[in-house]
Amino acid sequence: MSHPKNGSVPLAELVFGLLIVGLLAAVAIPPMVYSSDKRVAECQANVVLLGSMIERYATTHNGWAPKDQAAFERMVVADKESPSGTMPRCPYGLRYDYDPLTGHVVPHQH
């Protein structure tokens, strides 16, 4: 297409350019959004798993939860449900802290 002599861009070229930019944005943006949602969901799943481990431990120890962070970590590593016999890590690299007063894992923000 040739441009008019007055220096303006034809409407068809403008629409076509916007269409290409829109398609590129539609392909590039969702993976960035969903990757962070996936990590948050994985972290929440780990907190639920750790909570169920604490409940199981308390059931087998006359209602007593682990007494401190070190006992909590030993309990997690020894639990048969523990992924590969290790303390799970938050996908953001944060540690799961245990509150011995409440007997729960302390939630953290991302």
C-alpha positions as CSV (number, residue, x, y, z in Angstrom):
1,M,0.0,0.0,0.0
2,S,1.2,3.5,-0.7
3,H,0.7,6.3,1.8
4,P,-1.3,9.3,0.9
5,K,0.7,12.4,0.2
6,N,-0.5,14.2,3.3
7,G,1.6,11.9,5.6
8,S,-1.3,10.0,7.3
9,V,-1.6,6.2,7.8
10,P,-4.4,4.4,6.2
11,L,-7.0,3.0,8.6
12,A,-6.5,-0.6,7.4
13,E,-2.8,-0.5,8.3
14,L,-3.5,1.0,11.7
15,V,-6.1,-1.7,12.5
16,F,-3.8,-4.4,11.3
17,G,-0.9,-3.1,13.5
18,L,-3.2,-3.0,16.5
19,L,-4.4,-6.5,15.8
20,I,-0.8,-7.8,15.8
21,V,0.0,-6.0,19.0
22,G,-3.2,-7.4,20.6
23,L,-2.3,-11.0,19.5
24,L,1.2,-10.7,20.9
25,A,-0.2,-9.4,24.3
26,A,-2.7,-12.2,24.4
27,V,0.0,-14.8,24.0
28,A,2.6,-13.2,26.3
29,I,0.5,-12.0,29.3
30,P,-1.4,-15.2,30.6
31,P,1.7,-17.3,31.3
32,M,3.1,-14.5,33.5
33,V,-0.2,-14.2,35.5
34,Y,-0.8,-18.0,35.9
35,S,2.8,-18.8,37.0
36,S,2.4,-16.7,40.2
37,D,-1.0,-18.1,40.9
38,K,0.4,-21.6,40.6
39,R,3.1,-20.9,43.1
40,V,0.6,-19.4,45.6
41,A,-1.6,-22.5,45.2
42,E,1.4,-24.7,45.8
43,C,2.4,-22.8,48.9
44,Q,-1.2,-23.1,50.3
45,A,-1.3,-26.8,49.5
46,N,2.0,-27.2,51.5
47,V,0.5,-25.3,54.5
48,V,-2.6,-27.7,54.4
49,L,-0.3,-30.7,54.2
50,L,1.8,-29.5,57.1
51,G,-1.4,-28.9,59.1
52,S,-2.6,-32.4,58.5
53,M,0.9,-33.7,59.6
54,I,0.6,-31.7,62.9
55,E,-2.9,-33.1,63.5
56,R,-1.7,-36.7,62.9
57,Y,1.2,-36.1,65.2
58,A,-1.0,-34.7,68.0
59,T,-3.4,-37.7,67.6
60,T,-0.6,-40.2,68.2
61,H,1.0,-38.1,71.0
62,N,-2.1,-37.7,73.4
63,G,-3.1,-34.4,71.8
64,W,0.3,-32.8,72.1
65,A,1.6,-30.9,69.1
66,P,5.4,-30.4,68.5
67,K,6.9,-28.2,71.2
68,D,9.0,-25.9,69.0
69,Q,10.3,-25.2,65.4
70,A,13.0,-27.9,65.7
71,A,10.6,-30.5,66.9
72,F,8.1,-29.5,64.1
73,E,10.8,-29.9,61.4
74,R,11.9,-33.3,62.8
75,M,8.2,-34.4,62.8
76,V,7.8,-33.3,59.2
77,V,10.9,-35.1,58.0
78,A,9.9,-38.3,59.8
79,D,6.2,-38.2,58.6
80,K,5.4,-40.8,55.9
81,E,3.5,-38.1,53.9
82,S,6.5,-35.8,53.7
83,P,7.6,-35.2,50.1
84,S,10.9,-37.2,49.8
85,G,11.5,-37.1,53.5
86,T,12.4,-33.4,53.6
87,M,11.0,-30.2,54.9
88,P,8.9,-28.7,52.1
89,R,9.9,-25.2,50.9
90,C,7.6,-22.4,49.8
91,P,7.9,-21.9,46.0
92,Y,9.0,-18.4,46.8
93,G,11.9,-19.7,48.9
94,L,10.4,-18.8,52.3
95,R,10.5,-21.1,55.3
96,Y,7.3,-22.5,56.9
97,D,7.3,-21.3,60.5
98,Y,5.5,-23.1,63.3
99,D,3.8,-21.4,66.2
100,P,4.0,-23.7,69.2
101,L,1.4,-21.7,71.1
102,T,-1.3,-22.3,68.5
103,G,0.0,-25.6,67.1
104,H,-0.3,-24.3,63.5
105,V,1.9,-23.2,60.7
106,V,2.2,-19.5,60.5
107,P,0.8,-18.3,57.1
108,H,3.0,-15.9,55.2
109,Q,2.2,-13.4,52.4
110,H,3.6,-13.4,48.9
